[in-house]
Amino acid sequence: MDASVAPDVISRPVPPRLAHLVSSISFYRERGVGLTAFRHAAPLALPLLVNLGTPFRIALGRQPDSADAQPSFVAGLFPGPVQIESDGRATCVQIDFTPLGAYRFYGGAVPDLTARMVDLGDVLGRDGRSLSEMVAEAGGWQRRFEIVEDFVLRRAVHEPSPAIAAALNMLWRSAGTARIGEIAIDIGWSRKHLARRFQNEIGVAPKTLAQMLRFHRACSLARSNGADGWAAIAVDAGYADQAHLTRDFRVFSGETPTAWASRLEGTDPRLTREAGG
């Protein structure tokens, strides 16, 4: 991408007061050149995006078209590729929630966001519409960041179940390799009860999140140790074999591992998220 038309991408360090809620805060502004067939593979963050320019066109698991224009919106977890296009005039402020942070912010609405993008006003009502207006009217990006951060902190009043927080932590620390049955035993629940409660608070079943985490682990290993080959990456990421890894890549990225790697070689590094591409 020509540096003269590269988008402005500003990542704001997450302040300590929001560290238990969000994984990243950013501002993005295009200067004439948009995104074409850009994708995120099974993102682990749940975005809240305040649109200030032309809406992105975003679709889950397929190529977007004009009907997929997304203004200010929120979204849940999606175990598949998210494809994004823009016309070169997109501008936004985005907060990426962690799974537990999303529950603290949205409460019981989290499952309703899974595999969906929903208008900010439809989820948060008048407050959501007011947020968009305040951010648009604010002078300077520093002030816009502060408005969004204050808004998030005020509304993050829901406490996740300690057992679900513990189960999520076990999955996360193991990069998806911890056995769901053993996690259930450890927290004193049946596997069925854990699956139901986990989906109610995180938005996907624990098995699905474990698969997403293993996929992201494989992506990270490929970035740092690609020379080792996909068979070695599959073993290190906890897959039964390379064929298993390939199946998950098709599900979560819509590509084979080699096609995924080839695509990322041509991606602007400022637009490549740390996990999953």
Residue pairs with C-beta under 8 A, 6 or more apart in sequence:
1 33
1 268
2 33
5 31
5 32
5 33
6 31
6 33
6 268
6 270
7 28
7 29
7 30
7 31
7 33
7 270
7 271
8 27
8 28
8 29
8 31
9 26
9 27
9 28
9 270
9 271
10 26
10 27
10 28
10 141
11 24
11 25
11 26
12 25
12 26
12 27
12 145
13 25
14 22
14 23
14 24
14 25
15 149
17 149
17 153
18 25
18 149
18 152
18 153
20 100
20 101
20 104
21 97
21 98
21 101
21 104
21 105
21 152
21 153
21 156
22 95
22 96
22 97
22 98
22 101
22 152
23 45
23 96
23 97
23 98
23 101
24 45
24 94
24 95
24 96
25 93
25 94
25 95
25 96
25 145
25 148
25 149
26 93
26 94
26 96
27 92
27 93
27 94
27 141
27 144
27 145
28 90
28 91
28 92
28 94
29 53
29 90
29 91
30 53
30 86
30 88
30 89
30 90
30 91
31 88
32 88
32 89
33 88
34 85
34 86
34 87
34 88
34 89
34 90
35 56
35 84
35 85
35 86
35 90
35 271
36 85
37 63
37 83
37 85
38 83
38 84
38 85
38 267
38 271
39 81
39 82
39 83
39 84
39 253
39 254
39 263
39 277
40 81
40 82
40 84
40 273
40 276
40 277
41 80
41 81
41 82
41 215
41 219
41 252
41 253
41 254
41 260
41 276
41 277
42 78
42 79
42 80
42 81
42 212
42 215
42 216
42 252
42 253
42 276
43 77
43 78
43 82
43 273
43 275
43 276
44 77
44 99
44 212
44 213
44 216
44 275
44 276
45 96
45 97
45 98
46 74
46 75
46 76
46 77
46 96
46 97
46 98
46 99
46 101
46 102
46 110
46 113
46 203
47 73
47 74
47 75
47 94
47 95
47 96
47 97
48 73
48 74
48 94
48 95
48 96
48 97
48 120
48 148
48 152
49 56
49 70
49 72
49 73
49 74
49 92
49 93
49 94
49 95
49 120
50 72
50 92
50 93
50 94
50 120
50 131
50 132
50 135
50 136
50 148
51 70
51 71
51 72
51 73
51 90
51 91
51 92
51 132
52 91
52 92
52 93
52 135
52 136
53 89
53 90
53 91
53 92
54 86
54 87
54 88
54 89
54 90
54 91
55 69
55 70
55 71
55 90
56 69
56 70
56 84
56 85
56 86
56 90
56 92
57 64
57 65
57 66
57 68
57 69
57 70
57 84
57 85
57 86
58 64
58 68
58 70
58 82
58 83
58 84
58 85
58 117
59 65
59 68
59 82
59 83
60 78
60 80
60 81
60 82
60 83
60 115
60 116
60 117
61 78
61 80
61 81
61 83
61 254
62 83
63 83
64 83
64 84
64 85
70 117
71 119
71 120
72 119
72 120
72 121
72 128
72 132
73 117
73 118
73 119
73 120
74 106
74 113
74 117
74 118
74 120
74 123
74 124
75 113
75 116
75 117
75 118
76 102
76 110
76 111
76 112
76 113
76 114
76 115
76 116
76 203
77 99
77 114
77 115
77 202
77 203
77 204
77 209
77 212
78 114
78 115
79 115
79 204
79 208
79 211
79 212
79 251
79 252
80 115
80 251
80 252
80 254
81 252
81 253
81 254
81 255
93 135
93 141
93 144
93 145
93 148
95 148
95 149
95 152
97 105
99 168
99 202
99 203
99 209
100 160
100 165
100 168
100 202
101 156
102 110
102 113
102 203
103 110
103 158
103 160
103 201
103 202
104 156
104 157
104 158
104 159
104 160
105 152
105 155
105 156
105 158
106 113
106 123
106 158
107 157
107 158
108 158
108 200
109 123
110 200
110 201
110 202
110 203
111 199
111 200
111 203
112 118
113 123
113 203
114 203
114 204
119 128
120 128
120 129
120 131
120 132
121 128
121 129
121 132
122 128
124 131
124 155
127 151
127 155
131 147
131 148
131 151
134 147
135 144
135 147
135 148
138 144
138 147
160 201
161 197
161 201
163 187
163 188
163 189
163 194
163 197
164 197
164 198
164 201
164 202
166 186
166 187
167 183
167 184
167 187
167 194
167 198
167 206
168 198
168 202
168 209
170 178
170 183
170 186
171 178
171 183
171 206
171 209
171 210
171 213
172 213
174 213
175 213
175 214
175 216
175 217
175 237
175 238
176 209
176 210
176 211
176 212
176 213
176 214
176 215
176 216
176 217
176 238
177 210
177 214
177 238
178 210
180 191
180 194
180 195
180 206
180 207
180 210
181 191
183 194
183 206
184 190
184 191
184 193
184 194
187 194
189 197
194 206
195 205
195 206
195 207
198 204
198 205
198 206
198 209
199 205
202 209
204 212
211 248
211 251
211 252
212 252
214 237
214 238
214 239
214 248
215 237
215 248
215 249
215 252
215 253
215 276
216 275
216 276
217 236
217 237
217 238
218 233
218 234
218 237
218 239
218 245
218 248
218 249
218 257
219 260
219 275
219 276
219 277
220 274
220 275
221 228
221 233
221 236
221 237
222 230
222 233
222 257
222 260
222 261
225 232
225 233
225 236
226 233
226 261
228 236
230 242
230 245
230 246
230 257
230 258
231 241
231 242
233 245
233 257
234 240
234 241
234 242
234 244
234 245
237 245
239 245
239 248
245 257
246 256
246 257
249 255
249 256
249 257
249 260
250 256
252 276
253 260
253 276
253 277
255 263
260 277
263 277
264 272
264 277
267 277
